[in-house]
């Protein structure tokens, strides 16, 4: 009985798998027919623009400054963000196209910007229970830099961290070798630059050798000047007392 049940379970699971595969294949064919357009390719290529725009808006706290269903004009938004008019308008237009800001028009024809329900719910930093802006920030600050080395990691079959450390070691090694050969960038320019660099280095060594003696000489001169000044005021004081004594005696 148990073997029969196991056989039935295996046949059922294989049947379900076949159904899923056939359903997925049909969906793929349907999507292939609908997605043959330049727009799909453009959306893939411009994905970084969207992510970077969102991360920048979160860093500037655009949605938090417009929280509470606040509606502002372009000039008011410019003052909130402490930016010039042109970049403020460019950022606001991008956020409107991403449906993260709502654009309306006032009675005087001015453009009015406010949060959408999506940005008000998930991108207002004061709403800790629903805020998810940290995800976009972490992706922007941590992960996307590593994706720049994707082709190198695929070619070398090494993780990102290992590949980056290897590249840093290689750059340090090459820079140290170039400095040993020609004295760095200055030494490779021309002989005049190399002569100037050596002269500056010799002057630095001379100054470092002579500086302690100059300090001692200055300290001795200052001590002598202080002693002479004290002796002068002492003699002046004694002479004044002697004059007073002579006058008093007469």
Secondary structure, DSSP 8 states (H G I E B T S, - for coil): -HHHHHHHHHHHHHHHHHHHHHHHHHHHHHHHHH--SHHHHHHHHTHHHHHHHHHHHHHTTHHHHTTTT--EEHHHHHHHHT--HHHHHHHHHHHHHTTSEEEEE-TTS-EEEEE-HHHHHHS-TT-TTT--HHHHHHIIIIIHHHHTTHHHHHHHT--HHHHHHHHHHHHHHHHHHHHHHHSHHHHTT-HHHHHHHHHHHHHHHHHHHHHHHHHHHHHHHHHHHHHHHHHHHHHHHHHHHHHHHHHHH-
